[in-house]
Structure formats: C-alpha cells, structure tokens
C-alpha cells in the first residue's frame, strides 16, 4: 500500500450530472474513505470533518463531498430533496471522481445515506461507520425538531449547538457559532434547508428503513454513538447492532450528537483502527 503523506484539506468542485458539487480532499493511498456530513443548519464538509480528515489522510485518500442542497452543492431548480436523491448524488459523485469502491463514514443523515448505498449498491462499499445515524427504531425527538425548526440568528444557533448537539456546551465557542450561523444564511441556504423538510414536494424527513433490508447488509460496520445524544437516541444504534450481520458498537459516554467533534482524537483512532482491518483484507486478496 502507498502511504498517504499529504494531510492538507484541499477544496475542489466537480460536476455530478448537472449538480455543482463541492468537496474536500486530503491524503493519498490505495484505498478511499468517503465522509458524509449530517443535515443540521449551516453544515458543510469542513464543519463536520475538519478534525477527522487529517488523521485519516495519513493513510488513505479521504473525500468529503457536500450532498446536494448543503454547503455549496446545488442542482437544478426542480430537484427533489430526499434520501434517494442524496444516495444517487453520492453514488454519481464516486463515478465523477473515479472511485469504484470506498469505505464510508456517515454522520447522522450521512450515516443513513451510507446505509442505503450499502443496501442498494453493496459493491461500492468496503466498510461503513455509522455515527449517530438514524435507523430502525428512530422516533421524533425534541432535538430533531429543534434542528428542523431552526430560525436563523446567532442566538438561536448558539442555543441549538449548546443544547442539542454538544453534551458539554463549553466546546461551543464564538467562532464556531459565527461560522455555522453565517453558513446557515449564506445565499439561498436557509430557503433550501426549509424546503427540504417542510415543502411537500420533498422528503427530507423520510428516515424510514426496512428491517429485512438491513439484515441483508454484509458490509463490515462500526456503529458509533454518544450516550447523551438528544437528536438520535442511542437506542437506535443498539437496535441496529442487533440487525446488521457484521456490526460492532461503540458508545461514548459524556457525549452528545457530535462524536467526531466532542471526542475528536478518540473518534479518529477508533475509526482508523476499524478501517485498518480492511487494509489486511485487501492485502490478503491481492496475494
């Protein structure tokens, strides 16, 4: 395997079937890791993965696309937002950057998208990390309602991040609040965000999965969850661990919905160790 040496996060854009798609790239290697962000207001690839990418890029090529409707990724005016659209967009993104198969790390909604890809296109998924991801047993929560009902202001962004995302509110500083707030109102970001979840043409709130389909997933999976997650209850990952045929579960105590930020170093080591098992599998297959 060629070890990656460049951990700098480079911003790129690519046309994905008419969808202007922004993504971050770092590292080099024989294997690719795709990081998929969540669905909170002001989300971007950098906001979700800035602390995770450098560590993974020491060994792998790491790509973090912004799914259509989020960050700077935009499609045609008549696009319909929903899980199926995001699954199709991510799969087409892999084609656009010439990645036939990758390991996936999905945060919240990004985990749900990863799981749907593993169900429908298991040939594209080597391994999968589902972090605070909706799944079987997902129910409406106060935290999820707060995320969807966000009304842009610096004060409301601070309340959202400190009350529902982070278990320890002290990690939310002024710079983080400002960056997420400014991103949530940049251009048409808020109008698009609201339409995903409240316009009946779209299905952004569709978090449903079929248990029988989940049981068919043979992709090695690591479920990661914060014990005090107020957006997606930790019980969801316990249920999913019992349904997925090849799954491990790691629960972080004193942690909310932001595992990759609240426990950044431990998260990166945990995910890196899980992904490295695939290195051995790839080397064995090559012999």
URHU-V818286 format. One line per field, one symbol per residue. ss: DSSP state (@ for helix, = for strand, . for the rest). burial: b if it has 9 or more other C-alpha atoms within 8 Angstrom, else e. Layout:
ss: ???
burial: ???
//
This chain:
ss: .........=======..========.....=====........@@@@@@@@@@@@@...=====........=.......=@@@@@@@@@@@@@@.....======.@@@@@@@@@@@@.@@@=======..........@@@@@@@.....@@@@@@@@@@@@...@@@..@@@@@@@@@@@@...@@@@@@@@@@....=.......@@@@@....=======.......@@@@@@@@@@...======......@@@@.@@@@@@@@@@@@@@@@@@@@@@@.
burial: eebbbbbebeeeeebbeebbbbbbbbbbbeebbbbbbbbebbbbbeebbbbbbbbbbbbbbbbbbbbbbbbbbbbeeeeebbbebbbebbbbbbbbeebebbbbbbbbbbbbbbbbbbbeebebbbbbbbbbbbbbebeebebbbbbbebebebebbbbbbbbbbbbbbeebeeeebbbbbbbbbeeebbebbbbbbeeeebbbeebeeeeebbbbbebbbbbbbbbbbbbbbbebbbbbbebbbebebebbebbbbbbbebbbeebbeebbebbeebeeeeeeeee
//
